Amino acid sequence: MACASFAPSTCAEVFEDELSHLDTNRWQVADGWENGYPFFSRWEAKAVDFDKRGMSIELAPDSVLNEQNQRTFFSGEIRSHQFYSYGCYQVEMKPIKAPGVITSFFLFAGPYDKPNDGTGKHNEIDIEFLGSNTNMVQLNFWTDDDDYSNTHETLIFLDFDASQQFHRYAIYWGKDYLEWFIDDKSVLKVRNNRYDPIPNAQHSKLRVMANVWAADHGVANWAGKFNVDNRTRYTARYRNFAFVPDVTCQESFQTNFTNK
């Protein structure tokens, strides 16, 4: 992305990463813990890898069964150290195609991911692929919602199978509206509403996150039924992340940021 395309103050804050290596000044990798229900897999750093083609996040079975004679699984998650505000967030992805497997890119804050000046309440803006059908993508957000009760899921049906090749996905988070893009085309716009507001950066900035996980059978009606007997190792791929603050995604797309 050409910094000259933006005002100097914005240029200084542009966050770009081809994801060809782990930049420990920017990112942290989840390691050795788990979320619990509805996640069926735990987080391990070994599930996240980098090379010249970008970042891969793996979902894989353990080599031995647990004490209950059940197969267990590990997967990966990456999150930014810093919390960010309004602007355009974009990444290229290839999600996993398998029932019960979620591949995501999202913005997040909550009780355990709280910026110093934030409320500590759950705020989230999502791009999620449900592996049972990668010809669609789910877009969603929560605002000050620790109970995850007021969801806004929207399914966008695609004219391609997202698991087959890279496409560019983007979120514009602004004070007045949210907007999601696929390959630079707007697919959903949600305006702020005082009765059902979108996340507000004055209440909480958000981390940038990406993860892959297996869903518990209790949410199989949403995610599909994950095959707990499966020994397959699945891999999602990400590359060319960029965050441009205080500009719309249309403005960001008009710069020299190009697919690689």
Secondary structure as GFF3:
##gff-version 3
##sequence-region A 1 260
A	DSSP	three_ten_helix	3	5	.	.	.	ID=ss1
A	DSSP	alpha_helix	8	11	.	.	.	ID=ss2
A	DSSP	beta_strand	15	17	.	.	.	ID=ss3
A	DSSP	beta_strand	27	29	.	.	.	ID=ss4
A	DSSP	beta_strand	42	43	.	.	.	ID=ss5
A	DSSP	three_ten_helix	45	47	.	.	.	ID=ss6
A	DSSP	beta_strand	48	51	.	.	.	ID=ss7
A	DSSP	beta_strand	54	61	.	.	.	ID=ss8
A	DSSP	beta_strand	73	75	.	.	.	ID=ss9
A	DSSP	beta_strand	77	80	.	.	.	ID=ss10
A	DSSP	beta_strand	87	94	.	.	.	ID=ss11
A	DSSP	beta_strand	101	109	.	.	.	ID=ss12
A	DSSP	beta_strand	123	130	.	.	.	ID=ss13
A	DSSP	beta_strand	136	142	.	.	.	ID=ss14
A	DSSP	beta_strand	154	157	.	.	.	ID=ss15
A	DSSP	beta_strand	167	173	.	.	.	ID=ss16
A	DSSP	beta_strand	177	182	.	.	.	ID=ss17
A	DSSP	beta_strand	185	191	.	.	.	ID=ss18
A	DSSP	beta_strand	207	214	.	.	.	ID=ss19
A	DSSP	three_ten_helix	217	219	.	.	.	ID=ss20
A	DSSP	alpha_helix	220	223	.	.	.	ID=ss21
A	DSSP	beta_strand	234	245	.	.	.	ID=ss22
A	DSSP	alpha_helix	249	253	.	.	.	ID=ss23
###
